[in-house]
């Protein structure tokens, strides 16, 4: 969990002038709060619409990929609702922890859980697309297992994130409460956080990028082969249909490449900086003001990752745009209009059964 204490201390001591209020002017803090507010609004609205679009339409719920997208959206909503406001209030407004001892543990747990779930879900989607393209006949009967893998990713995320329930504690410094990491030793903290960053963040992102590159190369090779077949084969129509299916898969994979790239751009800086901060010689670390700037920017990027998914899906997928429009149109219908429409339909059915005529004005 990123909070004010991360902007001020490493483990258990608070510098005299490590406070954000001491380091940043009021104007700077207002600007920072505004930018965090923007991603909060964009992420909450975008991910909520994306989630409701999948939940409300049965055709979309049946897809294993859409189930994975729903998992991504729910993880993003967790980060948006519980982590962004807490971080901003703690670090830039009140400059102390005001959410109690339980909140100290819970917010760190939820943030790490949501990021774990997002990463694991993206890995599952990447592997699924890779297998569908490279081994299509073997994977078709296994698609229902994707849902269990996604749920398994959440379980693994819960287990790994539970560590923060033990080591996040509320401490008082000069009568002011702070939520900080209290590890058995600096070495323990160093090993855990570096292994977490490398094994659960950096390696999965590199793996996803590699899988998507191989998948796109494979699709392009097949499209080239199909094009050569189309020019020589008599059953060109069948090949054209197959080529269209491959192109559709290619568009889906390209969209996922954008998502993975966005994840790399927004998550890499934070975790690379964390590893450098833990492993570098303390004499080589930047001064407190520069350190606070790095943490603020990298945390903003970390949270901005939650905003990227609905933006990319909305811009690159007509299916999700249409589903979102239908969802919004259903949501914005007035209850009165809906009830009148329902009465008209019932009367139409009744009159049709009786063989009579129906006068629409009579129902209003």
N, C-alpha and C positions, 0 to 999 in steps of 0.2 A: 504493500500500500504506500502510495506517495502522499505525504502530508507535510505539514509545516516543519516537523522535526527533521525530515529528510533535507529540507532546505537549510537546516541549521546545524545538524550534527550527524555523526556517523553511527554511534552506538549508545553512549550513555552520558555524554557531556554536552552542555549547551553553551556555545560561545557567547560572550557578552554582546557582540553586535552581529549575531547571526540571524536575527529576526528579519522577516521580510519588510516589516514596517520601518526598520532601521535602514535596510539596504535599498528599498525602492520608494520613490516618491508617491504621493497620492495619485498623481496623474498616471504614473506607470501602472499602479495597481488597478486603477479604473479601466485602463486599456486592456490589461491582462484579463480581468474579470469579464469584460465585454466579449473577448475572443473565446473564452471558455463557455460563456452563455450561448454564443452562436452555435458551437458544436453540440451543446446540450439540447437546444431546440431542434436542430436539424436531425440529430441522431434519434431523439425520442420520437419525433413525428414520423421520420422515414422508416425506422424499424417497426414502429407500431402498425403503420399502414401495410408494410410488407408481411408482417406476421398475420394480421387479420385477413389479408388477401388470400394467404395459403389456407388458413383455418376455415374460412367461410366457403370456399369452393372445393367441392368434393373431388373434382377432377385433378386439382393441384395437390390435394392431400395424398393421393394415391402414389405419386411419384416419390421414389427414394431420394432423388436429388432435392426436391422441394422440402422433404422432411429435414434434410441436412441444412438447407437454407433457413428453415424455421428455427433450427437449433442455433444457427449463427445470430439470427435476429434476437432471440431470447437472451443470448449471452450479451449482445450489445445493449439491450434494454437494462440488464442488470448493472453493467458498468455505468450507463448513462444516469440511471435513477439513484444509485447508491454511492457511486464513487466520485463523479464530477462535482456535484454540489458540496459533498463533504470536503473534498480537497480544496475547493475555492474558499469555502467558509473558514476552514481551519488555517489555511496558509495566507490568505490575502484579505480577510475581513476581520476576524476576531483575533487571529494570531495565537490561538491556543486551542486545545482539544476540548470540545463542548458536548461530545456525544457519549460520554461515559465509558466505563471499562468494557462493557459488552460491545458497544459500538466500535471501540478500538480494535477488538479482535474480529468482529463480524465484517467490517468494511474491508479490511485487508484480506480476509478469507474470500469474500465475494468477488473482489477485483481479480485475485489470482485465479479463482475458479472460472470466472467468465473468460479470461484470456486463455486459460488451458482449454476450455470447451471450444473456443473459436479456433485455436490452432489445431486441435485434434479433429474437429469437424472438417476443416479445410484439407487436412491430410487425407481423411477418409474420402472426401469428394475427389481429390486429385488421384488417389489410387483407383477409385471406381471408374473415372473417365479413362484412365490409362488402360485398365483391364478391358473395358468395353470396346475400346478401339483395337487393342492388340490381341485380345482373346474373346471375341464377341460371343461365340457359341457356348463357352464355358461359364460366362458370367450371367447370362440371361436368367438362369434358374436360381441364381444366388442373390438377386437384388433385394429380397426381403431381409436378408441378413444385414444390409446396410443400416437399417433402423437400430438393430441391436448393437452394432458397432458404435453408432453415434451415442446411444445411451451409455455404452461402456466407456466412451470418452468422458462423459460427464462424471461417471463413477470414479475413474482414474483421477480426474481433476479434483474431485472432492477429497480423495485420499491424500493427494499431494498438497493441496491447499490447507489441509487440517494442521500442518506444521505451524502455520501462522497463528492458529488458535492458542498455541503454547507459548510462542516467543514474542507476541505483541502484547505489550503491557502499558498500563497508564501509570506514569510517574510524575511526581511533583518536583518542580525546580523553582525555588524562590516563591513558593505558593501558587505557581501557575501549572496547570495540568498539561502534559504532553503525552502523545501516543508514540512510543518508540519501540525499537527492537531490543529485546534483552536476551542475548544468546549466552550459552554457557561460557563461550570464549570467542574471541575475534576470529580464530582459526576455523572454528565450527561454522560461524556465519559466512566466512569467506568461501569455504568449500561448498556449502549448501547453495548459496546464491550464484556462484560461478557455474556449478554443475547444472542448476536450474536454467540459467540463461543459455548455456551451450546445448544441453541435451533436450530441453523442452521448448526452446524458442529458435535458436539459430540453425541447428541441424534440421528440424522439420521444415523450416522455410527454404533452406537449400534443397532439401529432398523434393518439395513441391515444385520448385522452379525447374529442377531437372526432369521430373515426371511430365510436366507440361510441355517442355521443349521436345522430349521424345515423342509425346502424343501428337503434337502438331506436325512434326517431321513425318510420322507414320501416316497421318491423314493426307498430307500433301502427296506422299508417294502413291497412296491408293487412288487419289483423285487423278493423278497423272496417268496411272495405269488404266483407270476407267475411261479417261478421255481417249486413250489410244484404242481401247476396245470399242468405244462408240463409233469411231471412224471406220472400223473394219467389220464389226459384227452386224448381223441382220436384226438381232433382238436389241436394237439400240434403246428402245423405250424402257426396257427393264434396267439397263445400265444407267440411264438417265435418272431413274428413280433412286437407284443405289447411290449415284453421285450426289443427288440432292440430300439424301440422308447423311452422307459423309460431310457435306458442307454445313448442314445443320449442327452436327457434332463439333465441327471445327469452330463455328461461331460460339458454341457453348464453352469450348475449351479456351478460346481467346478471351472470353469474358472472365473465366476463372483465372487466367493469367494476369489480367488486370487486378483482380482481387488479391491474388498472392503477391503481386508487385507492390500494391498499396500496403499490404501487411508488412512486407520487407522494409519499405520506406518509412513506415510509421513506427514499427517495433524495433528494428535493428538499432537505431541510435540510442534508444533508452537502455537496452540490455548490453550493448557494447560499451556504453559509458559506465554502466554499473560494474562490468568486469574490469575495466581499466581503473576505476576508482578503488576497487578492492585489491587489485594486484599491483598497482603502481606504487612507487616510492612516494611517501607522503610529501617529500620535498618538491616533487614534480607536479603535485596537484595544483589546480588554479586557486587564486584567492577566493575568498568567500563570496564576493559580489559576482564574479565570473561563474563560480560554481552554481550559484542560485539561478543565474540566467540559463545555464545549460540544463539544469533540472526542470525549470519552468517550460522551456521550449520542448524538451524531449517528453515531458509529461503531457503537454498539449498534443503532440504528435501521437502519443500512446492512446489518448482518448479519441483523437480524430479518426483513428482506425475504425471505431464504431460507426462513424458517419459514412465511411466509404462504401460499405456494402449496399445500402439502399440506393445510393447515388449511382453506382455502377450498374446494378440490376435495372434501375429505372431508365438509364440512358441506353443500355445495350440490349435489352430484352423487351420486345414488343409484348410478349406473353405476360410479363410482370406488370407492364404499364396498363394493359387492358384489364388485368385482374384488379389492380389498384383503383382504376376508374370505376369499375363495377362496385367495388367495396365502398368507395366514397359515395357513389350515387345511392346505394342502399342505406348507408349510414345517415345521409342527410335528408332522407324522405321524412316528411312529417308524420307523426302517429295518426293524425286525423285523416290525412290523404290515404294512408295505408289501410285504415279501417274502412273508409268509403270504397276503395278499390276492391277490398275483400268482399264487402256486401254486394257490390255490383257483380262480381264473378259468381257468387253464390246464387244470386237471383237469375243470372243468365243460365246457369246450369239447371235451376229449378224450372224456368220457363221452357227451356229446350226439352226437358223431360215431359212437360205437360203439353207441348206443342203450341204454346201461346206466344204472344209478342211481349217484348220487354221495352219499357220506356225508361231511358237512363235518368230523365229528370225526376221520375217518381221516387227514386231512391234517395234523392237529396232533398 
